[in-house]
Amino acid sequence: MEINQKKRSNRLKFTFKDDSFNYAYKDRSGSGDIDVQYAGFPTKASVSIERNEWLRNAGLIWCVIGVLQLGHAMVTGDSLQGRGFWLLIGVICLVWYRWATVKYSVFRSQAGNVLVIQDREHDRIVDEINRRRKDQLLALYGELDMRNTLEDEIAKFSWLHEQDVLSKDELEGRLAQARSAFQAPGPAASSQLH
């Protein structure tokens, strides 16, 4: 499965595999890709906003120049014809600045930062990664391991709950199963050597 995102010169590609996904990016500053294991994908994200500050600054300066020209023309009684040109250019720059803003959710994984553009595909991408993350963590750690101690199993299932892999009810069920299994006599305890 593959999902692509594009905004202005920014292109992101998410290729979902069985155990990991490939995150590829290309923008004005370069390109690259990383492979991220689902189990290592973080649940928390920060927000990064990419803006063209030059457009904002130029727009503000041209708006001020345009307002000063209009004000001067009104005070001196000159014709207003053509006096709003710089104001119009400034407003166009400010609108372009606002439109050209790109917002990202930034997930900091061990493999590197994964950026997801906040657009109509954002939730679909994050939900797919989290669904596969949950499946992978359950496959790795979701079963009772009798080689561990009861305390280790309780800590493991509690950690899965903290990672939003197990619901509160599922956690209680796993903990009850672990306590029951560790309290039951094992085959080695009931057998005797002859």
N, C-alpha and C positions, 0 to 999 in steps of 0.2 A: 504494500500500500504506500502511496506517495501523496503528499500534500505540498503544494507550492504557495508561496506568498510573494507579493510584489507591491512595493510602494515606492514611487519615484525611481531612484537608481538602486534601491535595495531589493535584492532577491534572496529568498530563503527557501530551502527545500528540505523536507522531512521525509526520509525513506524508512519505513517501519519494517524491521526484520523480526525473527522469532525471539531472540534474546536481547536485542539492542536496536537502537535506531541511529541512522546517520543524519547529522545536521550539517547541511552545506549552506554557505552564505557567499554572497558576492555584492560588493558595493563599490563606491568610488575609491575607497582606500585599499581594496584588495579582495582576495577570496580565500576560502579554505573550507575544511570540513573536519568533523570529529565524530567518533562513534561513542555513544553513551549507553551503558547498561541501564535497563529500566529500573532495576533495584537500586541503583545509585543516583537516580534522578531526585532532586530535592522537592519538597512540597511547598516551600516558601519561595516567593519571587519578589524582586524589587522592580521599580519602574524606571525606565530611562527614556528621556525625551530628546529627540534629535531636532534641532532647529537651525535655521540659517540666520544667525544674529546680524549679519551684514544687511539683510533685507529689512529687518526691524529698525536698525539704526539709521539706514538711509531713508526709510519711509518716514521716520519721526522727524529727521532733519528737513526733508522736503515738505512735510506738512507744516512745520514751523515757518519755513521760508514762504510757503504759499499763503498762510494766514497773515504773515507780516505784509506781504505784497497787497493782499486784499484790504487789510486794515489801512495801510498807507494810502491806497487809492481812494478809499471811502473818506478818509480824513481830508485829503487834499482835493477831493472832488474830481479826480481823474476818472476816466472810463474804466469800468470793471472788465471790459472785454480782454480775454487772454490772461487775466491776473490770477485765475484759479488753476492754471496749468500745473504748477509745482505741487499744489494741494492735491490735485487729482493723481499725479504721479506718486505722491507719498501715500495716498490711500490705497492705490493699486499695490504698492510694495507691501503695505501692512496686511492686505488681504492675502497676497501671495505668501507672505511669511506665515500667516495663520494656516493656510491650506497646506503648505509644504511641511508642516510639523509631522513627525513620525514618532508614535509612542510604542515602546516595547515593554514586554514583561521579560525580566532577566532572571534566569535560573542558573545559579552558580553550582555546577557539578564538578567532580574531580577531573573529568576529562576536559573541562573548559566551560565558558559561559555559553548558555543556549538562549538566544533571543527569539521571542515570538512577537511578531507585529500585532498590535491590538486592532484587529479588523474582524470581519465576519468569520474568518477561519480560526481565530484565536482559540475560542472555547473548544472547538472540534479537535484541534491539535493537542491542547493540554489535557482534555478528557481522554483522548486515545492513549497518550503517554501514561496517564495515571491509571487507566484500566489495565494496561499491560504491566505496569509497575506492580499493581496489586496482585495480578496473576503470578508474576515472577516471584514476588516475596512469599506468597502462599505456597508455591511449589517448592521453594527453598527451605522455608521455615515453618510452614503451616501444620505439619504433622508432629505428633508426639514422638520424641526420641528417648527411648528408655536407657540409652547410654549416658544421658545427662542426669543430673540430680533434679529433684523436684523444684528446688529454688531456681535452677537454670531454666527449666521449662516455664515456670511462672514468669520469670524475667523476660524470656523470649516472647511469650504470648502478650505480655503487657507492652513490650516494645512494638509488636505488630499493631496493637490497639492505638498506641501513640502515633504510629505512622499512618493511621486511618485505613489500615488494611482489614482489621477486625472491628466489627461493631461492638457495642457494650454487651449485647446479648451473646454474640459469638465468643467474646472474651470469657464471659462467665461460663459458657458451655465448655470451652477448651480447658479452663482452670479446673472445673469439676471433673472433667475426663482425666486430667493429669493427676489430681489428688487421688482419684479412685484407682488409677492404674498403679501409682506408686505405693498405695496402701495394701493392694492385693498381693498375696504371697506369690512370688515368682516360681517357676518350675525348679530352679536350683535350690530354693529354700525348702521346698516340700520333698525333694528327693534325698535319699540317704545313700551313702557309699557302702557297699557290701564287700 
